[in-house]
């Protein structure tokens, strides 16, 4: 692998709907330009972004539409908790 390839940005997008999924699901993943597009789309849509390079490395090995394996539940739950708390604080700031 060339040095440039090893430095490419990677991104993984997850979705969790407790009504339809038993675990979060990978909905998009990519590196380089595709990773940038995933991050740009998330920002445009107001989706919180959590940067964790080691977790992205692990999640990028999963297939799109694949549920997160039980071994990663604790780490992903921690991230989702941070996201939900940030979203809750943002909603409180928007109230008149």
C-alpha positions as CSV (number, residue, x, y, z in Angstrom):
1,X,0.0,0.0,0.0
2,X,1.4,3.4,-0.9
3,X,1.9,6.1,1.7
4,X,-0.9,8.2,0.1
5,X,-3.4,5.3,0.2
6,X,-2.7,4.7,3.9
7,X,-3.5,8.4,4.7
8,X,-6.8,8.5,2.9
9,X,-9.7,9.6,5.0
10,X,-12.3,6.9,5.8
11,X,-15.9,7.3,6.8
12,X,-18.6,5.0,8.0
13,X,-22.2,6.0,8.4
14,X,-24.6,4.1,10.7
15,X,-28.3,4.1,11.3
16,X,-30.2,2.8,14.2
17,X,-34.0,2.4,14.4
18,X,-35.0,0.3,17.4
19,X,-38.3,-0.4,15.8
20,X,-36.8,-2.1,12.8
21,X,-33.2,-3.1,13.8
22,X,-31.8,-5.1,16.7
23,X,-28.5,-3.2,16.3
24,X,-27.1,-0.2,14.4
25,X,-26.6,-0.9,10.7
26,X,-23.8,0.3,8.4
27,X,-25.6,2.4,5.7
28,X,-22.5,3.9,3.9
29,X,-18.8,3.6,3.9
30,X,-15.9,4.8,1.8
31,X,-12.5,6.4,1.7
32,X,-10.9,9.4,0.0
33,X,-13.4,11.4,-2.1
34,X,-16.3,9.1,-1.2
35,X,-15.5,9.5,2.6
36,X,-15.5,13.3,2.0
37,X,-18.9,13.1,0.3
38,X,-20.3,11.0,3.2
39,X,-19.1,13.5,5.7
40,X,-20.4,16.4,3.6
41,X,-23.9,14.8,3.3
42,X,-24.0,14.2,7.0
43,X,-23.1,17.8,7.8
44,X,-25.8,19.1,5.3
45,X,-28.4,16.8,6.9
46,X,-27.5,17.8,10.5
47,X,-26.2,14.3,11.3
48,X,-23.8,14.4,14.2
49,X,-20.2,13.3,13.3
50,X,-18.0,11.4,15.7
51,X,-14.4,11.0,14.8
52,X,-12.8,7.8,16.0
53,X,-10.2,6.4,13.6
54,X,-9.8,3.0,15.2
55,X,-13.6,2.4,15.3
56,X,-13.9,3.5,11.6
57,X,-11.1,1.0,10.8
58,X,-13.2,-1.8,12.4
59,X,-16.5,-0.7,11.0
60,X,-15.1,-0.2,7.5
61,X,-14.6,-4.0,7.3
62,X,-18.3,-4.5,7.6
63,X,-20.6,-4.6,4.6
64,X,-23.2,-2.0,3.8
65,X,-26.6,-3.1,5.3
66,X,-24.8,-5.3,7.9
67,X,-25.7,-4.9,11.5
68,X,-22.9,-4.0,14.0
69,X,-21.6,-7.2,15.6
70,X,-22.2,-7.7,19.4
71,X,-18.5,-7.2,20.1
72,X,-18.9,-3.6,19.1
73,X,-22.1,-2.8,20.9
74,X,-20.5,-1.2,23.9
75,X,-18.4,1.2,21.8
76,X,-21.2,2.0,19.4
77,X,-23.6,2.5,22.3
78,X,-21.2,5.0,23.8
79,X,-21.0,7.0,20.6
80,X,-24.8,6.9,20.1
81,X,-25.1,8.2,23.7
82,X,-22.9,11.1,22.9
83,X,-24.9,11.8,19.7
84,X,-28.2,11.7,21.5
85,X,-27.0,14.0,24.3
86,X,-25.6,16.5,21.8
87,X,-28.9,16.4,19.9
88,X,-30.9,16.9,23.0
89,X,-28.8,19.9,24.0
90,X,-29.2,21.4,20.5
91,X,-33.0,21.0,20.7
92,X,-33.1,22.7,24.1
93,X,-31.2,25.6,22.6
94,X,-33.7,26.0,19.8
95,X,-36.7,26.2,22.1
96,X,-38.2,29.8,22.4
